[in-house]
């Protein structure tokens, strides 16, 4: 419960900053937030859209979190998402004559493996040449995005070639709708299974334990004989696979075709989701749903209250900055041997306490 305080306070401050910005624009923040909540939670379709928006964020949040728990920084979930979408739809289009019970799992597996191999490139470069995974994963993002653009304007373009898009995925490879009348698809169930896998793998397997030890103290892990190179390769493959599933679920469950720039930044938002959720399984689900509310309700807010949907990104940015700053302060104070810092403690502290904490 103690760890919930900071994210809640950060969200409240983010909403307050958003309200100030809306007021400065001459609009009513109460009306804006009422319509945001009505759009996200006020109807069956709104609730379904919230979960649909949250689904790829769960995958990309897991992608960042599993690498972070092993001491790695995977900034490449966006690129892994694109490669996962590409490989999954390739299986969904070109493998024909398969029953859904075979075709759909194969398409999802292709998305996982495709994204995993993309993440493995960064892991191999780190193990072989010591290349920073931060730089390589960021660079691979651009390669993946341009590769998808190349494919949908060339080899995979739908005949007769008037639009930069692939043919539709076969019905047997589409994720089925689980709530009739909405777009809520089975990908959300797959995302929850991956959260369960994340928990079991990290906290109930030997390899997961070794990965967490390496992430907490690489030197101690080395003295204990833990194979850091093997763990790096495995973790980057799993992280990439999670990102790949984000693309597969979006293509097989929502888009049903491959387009250029089909992701609105789910890979980068996944970093915020993992930070806000402290890399915990439940925290990632809750943070994803929060971002899903903001994304799905933003359109209603813009249409009815005339508030630009960009306000949603302002709120997200404030929340991310606050949570990230707390983490930075905690590390700085730990390095200096000072008492732990928490945003909630700072806000509730008396002026004297605040002053002393910064002396």
FENZIJO-V605559 format. One record per run of one state. SS is the DSSP state (h for helix, s for strand, l for the rest). FROM is the first residue (numbers start at 1). LEN is the number of residues. If there is no record, write none. Layout:
ss = <SS;SS>
from = <FROM;FROM>
len = <LEN;LEN>
//
This chain:
ss = <l;h;l;h;l;h;l;h;l;h;l;h;l;s;l;s;l;h;l;s;l;s;l;h;l;h;l;h;l;h;l;s;l;h;l;h;l;h;l;h;l;h;l>
from = <1;2;25;29;42;44;70;77;95;100;130;133;154;157;158;165;167;171;174;177;178;185;186;187;205;206;217;218;224;228;256;259;260;266;277;281;306;310;337;343;349;351;359>
len = <1;23;4;13;2;26;7;18;5;30;3;21;3;1;7;2;4;3;3;1;7;1;1;18;1;11;1;6;4;28;3;1;6;11;4;25;4;27;6;6;2;8;1>
//
